[in-house]
Amino acid sequence: MNGSEGKLGGSKFLEIDMFNEVYVRPGDELVEQLHSIMVEKGQTVFEEVASQLPLKTPIEEVFPLEDAAF
């Protein structure tokens, strides 16, 4: 994995992880940019879901809604 999602063991979005594995190659700026946009949007969705949960909810237990697809 590359980018910030690798630090968390995945982006929590199978679609983003799969796109990264299949399409992202060093030097392909367009694909890298698309992946960055997906990661950004995924993080926004993740933060929105997390904001609706109790404050003491461990981050490992926060998952996006199934209808939050890419």
C-alpha angles and dihedrals in degrees: 000000000000133000127027097318091072090065090061096043094254140349095265086240112098090199093058093046091048092048089051093050096045106035114018111097128165111268097020096117097180094053091043089052092049090049091050090052091050092049090049093050091045090053090050091052091045092051091048092052091045092050090060094055128080112280094244094058108123112242089235088066095054114101130169119250114265091242090060092092130152 
